[in-house]
C-alpha cells in the first residue's frame, strides 16, 4: 500500500489558540476565525537550534506567539508566515519515546515529555522540557499528545490523562505495535472534539539507528476534523515521519492488526520459540542458521511484555498461534508418514527401498527413528507391522 | 573449529599406479616403491585449459603418464615433477555433482561423470567424460570416486559400485548433508584397502554461485592409509576446496551430525513449518519478517527429499524435533499463563491491572483471547473463575 499522505496546501485556517499557550493567549478560550498562510512543509529552524534546542520556548515559537497575539486587519494583504513548531507532548519517555523525540526535534518541533521515571537530566541535555506528571504536561496544552507507553500500561496511562486541561481540539496519537486496541480505547475515553491518529512506526532504536529512511510507518487517521486546524496539525505531525524518509503506509487499524499478526507476531513467536532452545553458534553454521541466530537475539532483546502485548492485544494473534501449531504438526506428520511408507515397503511388499542386500544388515537409521517416534505417532503404526520388520 | 588441513610437504611417496590407468601401467597390479617430488599445491593448467578442458586426457595428464611409465634409476638425482591432475569420478551428476565438478576443474583436475540421467551433452560442453554406467566409469580407475547422489539413493548407489574394477587404494568420498550414515555405509561396504573421506560442503549452487570463499567445508578422513600414496591423494583432493577458499572444518562424522541436527535441521524445519503457513509479503514487513520470508523461500527450493534425508539419516534429528515442539509448547504456556494471571488479578483480588474505571466497560481483549484459547488450555482455567469475571 503506497503512502497516501495528503498535505495541507495553500490557505489553511490557523487559530491563535492552536499555537499559543493559555498563559499567553490574549483571549483565553476564544479562537479567532482568521486565516494565515500555512507552509506545505514545516520549515526547519537552523541546524544549530535543532541540535540543541532550548528547553524554554524557542525564538521561532515566541515570534509566532507574538504574531498570533496581534490582531490582523482584513484589508491588509496576508503576509506569508512561518508556522510555529508543533508542540508535541510525549507521555511515557522510555527508550522508544526518546527515540521518537529525536525525529520530532530533527524536524524542528518542540518536545515536552512526562514519565513515571525521572528523565529530567536526559531532557535537560536534549533541550526537552520534562514534567514530573502528565497533569503538569497537559497544563502546557501541547498540539499533539503522543502516547509512548508500553502496550500493557497504555490503558491506565490514557485513562489517567486530565483531558479537561487540554485544548478541546488536541490530537492524541499512539505508537503501539497493535492498533485496534488503542483505536477503540481512545474512541471510548477521549472527549468528542479530540483528534485521534493511531500510528505504528515499524522500527525502533536498533533498526532505526542509522536513520528512518524507507522504514515503514503505518498510520490511521481515526478521527480528524476537516474544519478548524486539526487536519493541518495532523498532516504536519505525520510529515515529521515522511520528512525523516519513512515509507508512509495508511491503513485501517483492523487491517494493520491482521497483517501484523501474520507477520510481526509470527516472527516474534519464532524468535521466542528458538530462544527456548538456547541455540548457539557452531563451527558449521549455514547462512540460514545464522539468520535464525540473529532473529533470536533481536527478539529476546525486546521485553517479554512486548511479545505478550502483541499476543494479548491483537485479536488475530491466537488464530496465528494455532496455525503455527498446526503447521508444525503437519510437517511432523509428513516426516513420520514418509518413514512409515519406507518401512511398509520393506515389510509388506518385501521390496528394499534402499537397495540393501538381503542379508538383513542395514546402515539405515529407520529403526532408530521409529523407536524414537513420539507416543502419539507410534499409535499410527500397526504393532503387527512394526514387529514383522526383520530389520527393526 | 579452525581448519586443520595438513598438507603434503616435501618428499612424498607417489606410486606409478596412482597416476597411470590400467592400460598404460607397465606393471599392472605392482606399485613400485620409489618416490618423486609432489608439489605442495596442485599446479593449475593455463586458464584456457580450465575454462574448456578437453574431454580426452589432457596434455599434462599424458605427460605425467609417460613420466610414470619410464623407470627411474635410484642413482639419478630426483627431478622436480608436476603431479598429474587428479582424476575424480563423480557418481550422480545432478545439480550438486555439476556444481562440485566446477571447483574440481577450476583447480586443474579431471572430472569423469556417471549418472542415471544422460548428461552427455552437458559434459561435452564442459570438457567432462560422461559414462552411461558406474561400471564404465570404474573401468577408468579414477583416483577419487566422489559420490554425489541424494541421501535417499546413496545406499543403493554405493552397493552397486563394482569395486573390483577400481584400484585397491582408491579413495571414495561423499558430500551428503548427514555424515554418520555414509561413514558407516562405506566402512561396511568398501574393500579394506579403499580410502574413505566423508565431506559436507555446507553450500550449494545458490549460496556458492559467487565463489566458495569462506564457506564451510566439513571433512572427516575416516580411513586413509599413511603408507602408499593414499594420504597424498587425500590431501590433494581436500586442497581443491581449500584452494577455492572454503573454511576447512575437520570434525568427526558423529560431531558433524550433532551440530547439524541442532542447526541445519532446525533451520530447515522452521522453513518447512513456515512454508505451511503460505506466508506472503505484506505492506508492513519488518526486517525480521523479511528474513523469515527469505528463509522459507530458500528452504522450499530444496526438495522435500533432502529435508526428509536430514531427518531420517541423522540420529539426532528426532531429539531436535522434540525439543522444538517442547519449546513451542513452552512459549504457548508462557502466554496463557500471563493471560490467566491477568484475569485472576481482576476477579480474585478485585484489582484492575489495566487501570480501567470500575464501570465494567473494557477495551481489553482478554475476553476474546480467553474465548479462543485451545480446548487444552481452557481446561487449566477453573470454570468458576471464568464465570465470575464481570468483564468476560
Interface residues (C-beta under 8 A of the other chain):
Chain A: X1 X153 X155 X156 X157 X159 X160 X181 X184 X185 X188 X200 X202 X203 X207 X216 X218 X249 X251 X256 X259 X260 X262 X263 X264 X266 X267 X268 X269 X270 X271 X272 X273 X274 X276 X277 X279 X282 X283 X284 X285 X286 X287 X288 X289 X291 X292 X294 X295 X298 X299 X304 X308 X311 X312 X313 X314 X315 X317 X318 X319 X321 X322 X323 X324 X325 X326 X327 X328 X330 X331 X332 X334 X335 X338 X339 X342 X354 X355 X356 X357 X361 X363 X364 X365 X366 X368 X369 X372 X373 X374
Chain B: X1 X153 X155 X156 X157 X159 X160 X181 X184 X185 X188 X200 X202 X203 X207 X216 X218 X249 X251 X256 X259 X260 X262 X263 X264 X266 X267 X268 X269 X270 X271 X272 X273 X274 X276 X277 X279 X282 X283 X284 X285 X286 X287 X288 X289 X291 X292 X294 X295 X298 X299 X304 X308 X311 X312 X313 X314 X315 X317 X318 X319 X321 X322 X323 X324 X325 X326 X327 X328 X330 X331 X332 X334 X335 X338 X339 X342 X354 X355 X356 X357 X361 X363 X364 X365 X366 X368 X369 X372 X373 X374
